[in-house]
Amino acid sequence: MGSVQGKVALITGGARGVGAATATQLVARGAKVVLVDLDADPLRELVERLGHERATSITGDVTELADMEAAVAHAVERFGGVDIVVANAGIASYGSVGAVDPAIFRRLIDINITGVFHTARAALSELVRRRGYILVVSSEAAYAPAPGLAAYNASKAGVEHFANALRLELGYKGVAVGSAHMSWIDTPMVQDAKQDLAAFREMLAALPGPLGATTSVEECAAAFVRGIEKRAKRVNVPGWVGLLRWLKPLLTSGVAELQGRRETRRIVPLMDEEVARLGRSASSRVTVQSAAHDEAAEAVESR
C-alpha cells in the first residue's frame, strides 16, 4: 500500500459530505488538498479547520472546463502539482422520466458526466507528469438501477465506463484510474431527499437486508482513502456493493424487474405527486445553484 504523505489531492465537491470528509482524512495522513466547489463559505471554513499549510480552495463549476483548468493551475501554484484527483462533484434529481424537470435532468448530466470529463481533462498533464491516480466517483446505481432516479442511474453508469476507458488510455503512462461505488451515504444529497420525499424514505425501507442502510460519510471517506493508497481499480462502500457488479445481469433480468414492479407501482406515483407539490425536481440547494448557473449563462450569451 502506498502512502499519501506529501501528495497533493484535488477534490471536486469538496465543501461538504464525502468530499470534505475525504479531504480531512487525507490531511490527517499527511497529504495536501485542493478543494473545489461552488459554495465559497463552507470551502473557506474547511480550509481554516484543516490549516492553510495543508489545504487550499478555489470556487469553480465542474461544468466549465476553464474553471477546472484554473483549479489545477491553483494547485500547481500553491503546492507544486497534483498527484491525486477525486472527481466527486455530483447531484441527484427527483421523479420519474415523465415527471422530472428536463432542465434539472440536463443539469445533472452536465455535472455528473461532463464535470468528470472536465476534471480529468484539466488534470491530465499533471497526473501523467507525476504518475498519479484519479478516483471517479460513480455509485451502486451503476450496477443496480432505481426507479425515479433515471438521470442519476444513467450518469453513474456513464462515469463508471468513462473510468474504465480512461484506465486503458492512461495505464501505459503510469497513471492509475479507479471508480467508486457506494450504496446510500449520509450526505447532504441523501439527507435532502429523505427530508423532501416520503417516497424516497419508503423506498429505502422496502429494500431488503443492507440494501436500504445508510453509511456515514466518515466510513465512506475512509474507504476512499484506502482505495487511493492502493491505487485501486474499484472502491465499493460498503464492501458488499462489489457483489452487485457481478450480479448486474441478474438485477436487470425479467424476474428481478417483475419483483421490482410491485414496489415501483406504489413508490413512483407517490414520488411524482410529491415532486409536483414541491414544484422542483431536486433539493432546494441544487435548484438554486442551477438557476444561478442558467442566469449566468444567459448573461454571457447576451453580451
N, C-alpha and C positions, 0 to 999 in steps of 0.2 A: 504494500500500500504506500502511495506517495504522500508527501507532506504538502500542506498548503502554506507552510511557513514562508513568509516573504513574497508569496504570489499575489497578483493583483486580479481581483474578480470584478467584472462589470455585471450588474444585476438590473434587469428591467422590472418594472412593477415593484420597485424596491422600497416604497414608502410604508407599506402595510403587509400584513399577512405573512405568507410563506417567504416572500422576498425579503422582508425586514428580518424575519427570524433566521433565515439563511445567512444574511449579512452579519448578524450578531454572532452566530456560531462560527462563521469563518474568521471573524476578527478575534474571537476568543482562542482560535488555533493559530494565530499569528499572521493571518492574511491581511491585505488591504482591500478595501471595497470602494467601488464607484457605483453610486445608486442613481437610477434614472426613473423618473415618474412624472406624471402631470401635476401632482399635488406638491407644491413647494413647501408648505408649512410642516407637514409630517416628515418630509425629507430633511429639513433643517434640524428638527427636533431629534431625529435618529442620529444624524451626524454628530450633534452635540453630545448625545449619550455615548456614542462609540468612540468619540475623540477624533479631532481633526488630523492627528498624525497617522491615523489608520483608516479614516473614512472621508469621503467627499461626495458631493451630489451635484446633479445638474437636472433641471427640468427639461423634459422632452417628450414628444409624442412618437411612439414607435411606428405610426403610420406615415411619418415623414422621414425619408432617408437622410435628409440633411440634419435632422435632429440627432439621429443615431451616429452619424459621422462626427457631429460636434461632441457627442458624449465620449466617443473613442478618443478624439483629439484631446479632450479634457483629461481623460485617464492617462494618456501619454505624457501630457504636460505636467500633471500633478504627481504621478507615480512611476513614470518611465515606460509604461506599456500595459498590455493586457495579456494575462495568462489563461484566465477562466472567464467564460461568458455563461450566464444563466438567463436564457430567454424566457422570462417568467410572466411578462405582462399579458393579461387576458381578461375578458369579460364573459358574462353569460346573458342569455335572453330568456324571456318567459313566453310561453304559449306555443300552440301547435303551428304548423306551416300555414294553416288557414287563418290564424289569429295574430301571429307575431307582426309587429310593425316592420314593414320592409326596410325602413331606414335603419332600424336597430339591427336587423339581420345583416345588412350590408356593412354597418359599422363593426359588428362583431367579427365578420370575416376579415375585414381590413386590419383590425387589431390582432386577432388571434393567428392569422396566417401571414398576411403581408408584413405585420410587425415582426414576426420571427425572421422572415426573409431580410428585412432591413437591418435587423440586429446582427444577423450572421454576415451579411454583405459588408456592413460597415466595419466589423471587427476582423474580417478575413485576413488582411495582411498582417495584423498583429498576432493573430493566432498562429499563422504559418511561421512568422518570424520567431516566435517563442515556443513553437511546437506545443500549443496549448490544448484546451479542452472546452467544448461547448455542450451545455446541457439544455436541450429543447424541452420545455415543459408541455407535455401532452396531457393525457388523462386516462383513467379507466374507460372513459367514454369512447376511446379509440378502439376498444375491444368489445364493449357491450353497449349498444345504443339505448337511450332512454326516451320515451315519448314525451313530447312537449319541449324537448331540448335539441331539436334537429340541427339548428345552426351550430350549437356548441359541439354536438357529436361530429358533425362534418368537419369543423375546424380542427378538432383534436386528432381525428383520423388523418387529416391532411398533414398536420405538422409532424406526426409520427413518421409518415412516409417521406416527408421532406428530410427529416433527420437521417433516415435510412439511406437516402440518396447522397446526402451531404457526407455521410461517413465514408462512402465509396470514393467520393471526389477528393476528400482531404486526407484519407488514411495514409496514402503513399507520401504525403508531405509531412507526416509526423503529428498531425492533428487528430485527436480522438473526439468522437461525437456520441452523445448519449441522448436518450429520450426518457422523460419521467412520466410515470403513470400512477395517478393517485385516485383512490376512492374519495369519499366525502371528507374534506378537510375543513376544520373550523375557521375558515377565512371570512373576511367581511362579505365576500360574494355569497357564500353559503348562508351566513347569518342573515343577510338581506333577503334571500329567497325564502328562508324559514319565516321571517317576520312578515313578508308580503303575501305569501301564498299558503293557505291551509292545504291546498292540493299537493304542494311540494312536501309538506310535513307528513301528509298521509302516504305519499309515495315512498318516502323513506321508511315509515313504519311498516309498510306492506312488504318490503324487501326481506327475503329470508336470511337467517343467520347473521353473519357480519356484514352483509352487503349494504345494510342501511346504517351501519355505525359510522360515527364521525371521529376522525383522528385529529389531535391537536396540531397546531402549526409548528410547535417545537419538535414534536416527533417527526413530522414531515421534513422539517429543515435538517434534522439530524441524519435522516436517510439521504437527503440531497448531498450533504457534506461527505458522508461515507462514499456515495457514488462519485463525487468529484475527486476524492482522494484515490479511488480505484480506477478513475477514468472509465467508468462503467458504460456499457452499451445501453443498459436499461436500469432504471431505478423504479421499483414498484413499492407503493406505500398504501397500506401495509403490504407485507411480503406476499400474502395470498393473492394479491391482484395479478401477479405474474401468471397464475394458473389460468386466468381468463384469456390470456393471449393464446394459449394452446386450445382452449375450449371455444374460441371465437366461431369456428364453423358450426358448432352445436348451438351457440347462443343466437344465431341468425337462421336456424333451421325452422322448418314448418311447425314442428312440435313445440319448440320454445316460443315461437311467435303466437301460436294458438293459446298457450298458457298466459302469455303477456297481454293478450287482447282482453282478457277478463278484467284485469285491473285498469287497463287503458280505457276501456269503455266507461269507466266511472271517473277516473282521475282527469283525463284530458278535457272533457266538457266542463268539469269544475274549475280547472286551471284557466281555461279560456274565458269563463264567466268572471273569474277574479281579475284577469288581465283587463277585460273590458271595464270593470268597475274602477280599477286603478287608473286607467287611462294611460298606461305605459307598459312597455314590453321588457323592461329591465329595472334594476334598482334605481332609486331616485338619484343616487350619485352618478351612475353611468349615464342616465338620461340627461342630467345637467351638463356633464362633460361632453356628451355627443352634440348637444345643442350648441355649446360654445365652439366646438370644432367646426360645425357646419356654418356658423356665423362668421368665423374667421376665414373659412374657405371662400364664402361668398364675398367677403370684403376684398380678398386678394383678387378674385375674378373680376370684380367691378372696377379695379384700378385701371 
